[in-house]
Amino acid sequence: MTLVRFKNNPTEAFRDAVIPTFNGLFNSIMNEAESNFKTQFFTPKADILETDENFCIHFSIPGIEKENVSIDLKNNTLTVTGEKAVVKNEENKKYHLIENGYGKFSRSFTLPNNIKRDEIGAEFKNGILELILPKSEDAQPRSIAIK
């Protein structure tokens, strides 16, 4: 705790005691946030939907180039990994708030047995990665005739 000698003017006492303390606290929080942010991992949001013919997984990864994303299939596990470059402070610019996720990411999904693994497709457009996982014919709905 800092002891502050009371001055004749309460405004001066406030300015000399509280403002530097607040500024020091704010700067320490920002410096800690900046150092954590440089090594941060983040998890992109995913939507999974199903049609009669396939499953679709949509990843929201704005600001990432498709060259920085990889998709791997091993056994029954589909893994999407990538990296969003960390924003660097430039001369005459200093970030005070960073809410976007930066760094490396990895999402894995266990696939059902009824997926045609050789026909999985991917498309990247407007910051959305769409994976299309076709179902095998025996998994698709069909009508059965009554005899």
C-alpha positions, 0 to 999 in steps of 0.5 A: 500500500502506498501512503500519500501525503495529503496536499492542500488540493484534493484533486492533486492528491487524486492525480498523484496517487490514483492515476499512476496506480491505475495506469500501472495496473492497466499497463501490467494487464495489457503486457500480460495479455500481449505475452499470452496472446503471442503463444495462444491456441484457439478453437474455431467454431464448427457446424455439423449438418446432415443430409440424406447423402452426406455430412457437412462440417463448416469451420469458421476460420476468417483471416486464415489462408487455405495454405495454412490449413491441413486436413488429415484422415487417420483410421476413423479420425478426421483432423483439421489443423492450421494457424492464424498469424499473430498480429504484430504491433507496428510502428505508431500502432499499439493494440489495447484490446484483442478479442480475435483468436490467433495462433495454432488450432486443431479440431478432430472428429471421429467419423461414423463407419458409413462414410466414403473416406475416398470421396471426402471433399473440402472447399474454402470460401469467404473464411469458411472451410466446408468438408463434405463427407459422403455417406455410403449407399447402404447408409442412405435412406431408401424406400422399401416396396411392400410385396 
